[in-house]
Amino acid sequence: MRFVLNVGLLVLVSAATVVAQSNASSNSQQVQLHEQKAHELLSAKKPELAAKEFAAILAIDPKNLDAQANLGVLLYFEGKYVEAEPHLRNALDQQADLVKIHMLLAICERHLGKTEIARTELESVFTQLKEPKMQQEAGLELIELYTATGDLAKAGDVITTLRESAPTDPRFLYAAYRIYSDLAAEALLDISVAAPNSGQMHQAMAHELGRIGDLPGAIANYRAALAADSQLPGIHFELAEALHSSPETKLKEEAESEYRAAVAVNPMDEKALTRLGDVLAEKENLNEAEKYYKQALAIVPKDVNAEVGLAFIYSQKNDSASALTLLQSAVATEPGNIMAHYRLSAVYRTLHRPEDAKRELAEYKKYKDLKEKLRTIYKDMKIDTPQIESEK
């Protein structure tokens, strides 16, 4: 696969420089024959023989741009960086807008230990590369250079661009995981040095402990954070989430007061409003739950969790038509929401639409099985499982 890409690059370089070649001083028949032969060999996927033809052209016409560029590229992909560098540089000296050649020269220089030059040149061409594969290769090189010097923020900017072009590419997903993990660790270390007893330090520790599944430790640190600074943004909501996740009834019951505190601090917090609605719905306080779900949806009209929650209230009040509209909107916005599919299936059954109910139940089972597999993977990796909707 790599070889095919290389040949494509060579052909493109040749096409980009045809005008320059046509204006070259030497138009001898001998040069033309070597050039024709070189491109025939490239098409036949015989790069080593093609390199000899380009070298023969340069022996006749040292300033031949097509030969300089293509010979440099061929030597680069053979790993002959010392030999490739002067040819790539010569081509750029003649025509500075050969962006792909500029990229290869920068990577070549990196292999030769000229990391500062390579970094500067890759930075200059990264956004100019229009072909996704070329930009991706340059981006990965830049990320390695940035992470080697601890410039994680810049590496993060590059990975954001790469993920926009290929959001499911495992190379970029893994790079993002490593970069963001390192950034988080770096930030945590900075907090521990600058303010070891601060509310923010306890809040950060609570998050880390929750991530690895130490819920009691997380709750203790959220409480310590709240004691240190009751004005910490989001602290009541985060503590409420941890309490609500606890298997201990007494702790779970405390969640409601913390959700209420979060709403009191920030009445525009649609997540806290929705979660408060959930808690009240669990207690069958349907009217108050409905009020909070509607407040959340007034702030964020397509909040899926609020739509699913309010649909449940309508179902309990025998208003299946209103529940149907909300649940259809929820699954359209978030197809993987298992609770939305489950409740939509129930609404269809109530409305005597068995085929629709069957379809939604199948969707529910599909996404439920997928999330169970994710639970197993997270458990094996000893990573805290992201909150997954209840299937009740």
C-alpha positions in Angstrom: 0.0 0.0 0.0 2.8 2.4 0.8 4.5 1.7 -2.5 1.4 2.6 -4.5 1.1 5.8 -2.6 4.7 6.6 -3.4 4.3 6.1 -7.1 1.2 8.3 -7.0 3.3 11.0 -5.4 6.0 10.7 -8.0 3.5 11.0 -10.8 2.0 14.1 -9.2 5.3 15.7 -8.7 6.1 15.1 -12.4 2.7 16.6 -13.4 3.3 19.6 -11.2 6.7 20.4 -12.8 5.9 19.7 -16.4 5.7 23.4 -17.2 9.1 24.0 -15.5 10.5 21.1 -17.5 9.2 22.4 -20.7 11.0 25.7 -20.0 14.2 24.0 -19.1 17.3 24.9 -21.0 18.0 21.4 -22.1 15.5 19.8 -24.5 17.9 17.3 -26.0 16.6 14.0 -27.3 18.8 12.1 -24.9 17.1 13.8 -21.9 13.7 13.1 -23.3 14.5 9.5 -23.8 15.7 9.1 -20.2 12.6 10.9 -18.9 10.3 8.7 -20.9 12.0 5.6 -19.8 12.0 6.7 -16.1 8.2 7.3 -16.2 7.6 3.9 -17.9 9.6 2.3 -15.1 7.6 4.1 -12.5 4.4 2.9 -14.0 5.9 -0.6 -14.0 6.7 -0.2 -10.3 10.4 -0.4 -10.8 11.6 2.6 -8.7 15.2 1.5 -8.5 15.6 1.4 -12.2 13.7 4.7 -12.6 16.1 6.3 -10.2 19.0 5.5 -12.5 17.2 7.1 -15.4 16.6 10.3 -13.3 20.2 10.3 -12.3 21.2 10.0 -16.0 19.1 13.1 -16.7 20.9 15.0 -14.0 24.2 14.1 -15.4 23.2 15.8 -18.6 21.1 18.6 -17.2 21.8 19.2 -13.4 19.0 21.7 -13.1 16.3 19.5 -14.4 13.5 20.0 -11.9 11.5 16.9 -12.7 14.6 14.7 -12.3 15.7 16.4 -9.1 12.3 16.1 -7.4 11.6 12.5 -8.5 15.1 11.3 -7.7 14.9 12.9 -4.3 11.5 11.2 -3.6 12.8 7.8 -4.7 15.9 8.0 -2.6 13.7 9.2 0.4 11.5 6.1 0.1 14.5 3.9 -0.1 15.6 5.3 3.2 18.6 7.0 1.7 18.1 10.3 3.5 21.6 11.6 3.1 21.4 11.2 -0.7 17.8 12.3 -1.0 18.2 15.6 0.9 20.2 17.6 -1.6 17.9 16.6 -4.5 14.8 17.6 -2.6 16.4 20.9 -1.5 17.5 21.6 -5.0 14.0 21.1 -6.3 12.6 23.5 -3.8 15.3 26.1 -4.5 14.1 26.0 -8.1 10.3 26.0 -7.3 9.4 26.9 -3.8 5.7 26.0 -4.0 6.2 22.2 -4.2 4.5 21.5 -0.9 4.7 17.8 -1.0 8.5 17.9 -1.7 8.8 20.4 1.1 7.0 17.9 3.4 9.3 15.0 2.4 12.4 17.2 2.8 11.3 18.1 6.4 10.8 14.4 7.3 14.1 13.6 5.7 15.8 16.2 7.8 14.2 14.8 10.9 15.7 11.4 10.1 19.0 13.1 9.7 18.8 14.6 13.2 17.9 18.1 12.1 14.8 18.2 14.4 14.5 21.9 14.8 14.6 22.6 11.1 12.3 19.7 10.4 9.8 21.0 13.0 9.8 24.5 11.5 9.3 23.2 8.0 6.6 20.8 8.8 4.7 23.5 10.7 4.9 25.7 7.6 3.5 23.1 5.2 1.0 21.2 7.4 -2.0 23.3 6.7 -1.0 23.7 3.0 -1.2 20.0 2.3 -4.6 19.4 0.7 -4.5 15.7 0.2 -5.6 14.0 3.4 -3.0 11.2 3.3 -0.1 13.6 2.9 -1.4 15.9 5.7 -1.9 12.9 7.9 1.6 11.7 7.5 3.0 15.2 8.1 0.7 15.5 11.2 2.0 12.3 12.7 5.5 13.5 12.3 4.7 16.8 13.9 3.0 15.1 16.8 6.1 13.0 17.5 8.3 16.1 17.4 6.0 18.0 19.7 5.6 15.2 22.2 9.3 14.6 22.3 9.8 18.2 23.5 6.7 18.2 25.8 4.7 20.6 23.6 1.5 18.8 24.3 -0.8 21.7 23.6 0.5 22.0 20.1 0.3 18.2 19.6 -3.3 18.5 20.7 -4.0 21.1 18.0 -2.5 18.8 15.3 -4.5 15.7 16.4 -7.7 17.8 16.4 -7.1 18.6 12.7 -6.2 15.0 11.9 -9.3 13.6 13.6 -11.5 16.0 11.5 -10.2 14.3 8.3 -10.4 10.7 9.6 -12.5 10.5 12.8 -12.3 6.7 13.1 -8.6 6.2 12.2 -7.1 4.2 15.1 -3.8 5.9 14.7 -5.3 9.3 15.5 -7.6 8.0 18.2 -4.6 6.4 20.0 -2.5 9.5 19.5 -5.4 11.6 21.0 -5.7 9.3 23.9 -2.0 9.5 24.7 -1.8 13.3 24.3 -4.9 14.1 26.3 -3.8 11.6 29.0 -0.4 13.3 29.2 -2.0 16.7 29.3 -4.3 15.6 32.2 -1.4 14.1 34.1 0.6 17.3 33.5 -2.2 19.5 34.7 -2.7 17.3 37.8 0.9 17.6 38.7 0.9 21.3 38.2 -2.1 21.6 40.6 -0.4 19.4 43.2 2.6 21.7 43.1 0.8 25.0 43.0 -2.1 24.4 45.3 -1.9 20.9 47.0 -4.7 21.6 49.5 -7.0 23.5 47.2 -10.6 22.6 46.3 -9.4 22.2 42.7 -6.8 19.6 43.8 -9.5 17.6 45.6 -11.9 17.9 42.7 -9.2 16.6 40.3 -8.4 13.7 42.6 -12.0 12.9 42.9 -12.3 12.7 39.1 -9.2 10.5 38.9 -10.5 8.2 41.7 -13.9 7.9 40.0 -12.2 7.1 36.7 -10.5 4.1 38.2 -13.6 2.9 40.0 -12.8 4.1 43.6 -16.2 5.6 44.3 -15.8 6.1 48.1 -12.5 7.8 47.5 -14.1 10.1 44.8 -16.9 11.0 47.1 -14.5 11.8 50.0 -12.5 14.1 47.8 -15.6 15.8 46.3 -16.7 16.5 49.9 -13.2 17.8 50.7 -13.3 20.0 47.6 -16.7 21.4 48.6 -15.4 22.1 52.2 -12.4 23.9 50.8 -14.3 26.0 48.3 -18.1 25.9 48.1 -18.1 28.1 45.0 -16.2 25.6 42.8 -17.9 25.4 39.4 -19.8 22.1 39.0 -18.8 20.7 42.4 -22.4 20.1 43.6 -23.3 18.4 40.3 -20.2 16.2 40.3 -20.7 15.2 44.0 -24.4 14.4 43.2 -23.4 12.2 40.3 -21.0 10.2 42.5 -23.5 9.9 45.3 -26.3 8.8 42.9 -23.9 6.1 41.5 -23.3 4.7 45.0 -24.8 1.3 45.8 -25.4 2.5 49.4 -29.0 3.7 49.8 -28.0 6.4 52.3 -25.5 8.0 50.0 -27.8 7.7 47.0 -30.5 9.5 48.9 -28.1 12.5 49.4 -27.8 13.0 45.7 -31.1 14.9 45.5 -30.0 17.7 47.8 -26.7 18.1 45.8 -28.6 18.3 42.5 -30.9 20.9 44.0 -27.8 22.8 45.2 -26.4 22.6 41.7 -29.6 24.1 40.3 -29.7 26.8 42.9 -26.1 27.9 42.1 -26.8 27.7 38.3 -30.4 27.6 37.2 -29.2 27.3 33.6 -27.4 24.0 34.2 -29.6 21.7 32.0 -27.6 18.6 33.1 -28.4 19.2 36.8 -32.0 20.0 36.0 -32.3 16.7 34.0 -30.7 14.6 36.7 -32.9 16.2 39.4 -35.8 15.2 37.2 -34.5 11.7 37.0 -34.2 11.4 40.8 -37.7 12.8 41.3 -39.1 10.4 38.7 -37.5 7.5 40.5 -39.4 8.6 43.6 -42.6 8.9 41.5 -42.8 12.6 42.1 -44.0 13.0 38.5 -45.2 16.6 38.5 -42.0 18.1 40.0 -39.9 15.9 37.7 -41.8 17.1 34.7 -41.2 20.7 35.7 -37.4 20.2 35.8 -37.3 18.2 32.5 -39.2 21.1 30.8 -36.8 23.6 32.3 -33.9 21.6 30.9 -35.4 21.4 27.4 -36.2 25.2 27.5 -32.4 25.7 27.8 -31.3 23.0 25.4 -34.3 21.9 23.3 -32.6 18.7 22.0 -31.2 17.5 25.3 -31.7 13.8 24.7 -31.7 12.8 28.4 -34.3 15.4 29.2 -36.4 14.2 26.3 -36.3 10.6 27.4 -37.1 11.6 31.0 -40.0 13.8 30.1 -41.3 11.1 27.7 -41.3 8.7 30.7 -43.4 11.2 32.7 -45.9 11.5 29.8 -46.1 7.7 29.5 -46.9 7.4 33.2 -49.6 10.0 32.6 -51.0 8.0 29.7 -50.0 10.7 27.2 -48.4 8.3 24.7 -48.6 10.8 21.7 -46.5 13.4 23.5 -44.1 10.6 24.7 -43.8 9.3 21.1 -42.7 12.7 19.7 -40.0 13.1 22.3 -38.6 9.6 22.0 -38.5 9.8 18.2 -36.6 13.0 18.5 -34.2 11.4 21.0 -33.3 8.4 18.8 -32.9 10.6 15.8 -30.4 12.7 17.7 -28.6 9.9 19.5 -29.2 6.5 17.8 -27.2 4.7 20.5 -29.3 5.7 23.4 -30.5 2.4 24.7 -33.1 3.8 27.1 -34.7 5.9 24.3 -35.1 2.7 22.2 -36.5 0.7 25.1 -39.1 3.3 26.0 -40.0 4.0 22.4 -40.7 0.3 22.0 -43.0 0.4 25.0 -44.8 3.4 23.6 -45.3 1.7 20.3 -46.8 -1.3 22.0 -49.2 1.0 23.9 -50.2 2.6 20.5 -50.8 -0.9 19.0 -47.9 -0.6 16.5 -46.3 -4.1 17.0 -43.8 -3.9 14.1 -42.5 -0.6 15.2 -42.2 -1.9 18.8 -40.3 -5.0 17.6 -37.9 -2.9 15.6 -37.1 -0.6 18.5 -36.7 -3.5 20.9 -34.2 -5.0 18.5 -32.3 -1.7 18.4 -32.4 -1.6 22.2 -30.9 -5.1 22.4 -28.3 -4.3 19.8 -27.0 -1.3 21.7 -27.4 -2.9 25.0 -25.2 -5.8 23.9 -22.6 -3.4 22.5 -22.4 -1.5 25.8 -22.1 -4.7 27.7 -19.1 -5.6 25.6 -17.7 -2.1 26.4 -18.2 -2.7 30.1 -16.2 -5.9 29.8 -13.4 -4.2 27.9 -13.2 -1.4 30.5 -13.3 -3.9 33.3 -10.4 -5.9 31.8 -8.5 -2.6 31.3 -9.3 -1.6 34.9 -10.9 1.6 33.6 -14.0 3.1 35.1 -17.0 2.4 32.9 -18.7 5.5 31.6 -22.2 5.9 32.9 -24.6 3.8 30.9 -28.4 4.2 31.0 -30.4 1.9 33.2 -32.3 -0.7 31.3 -35.2 -0.7 33.8 
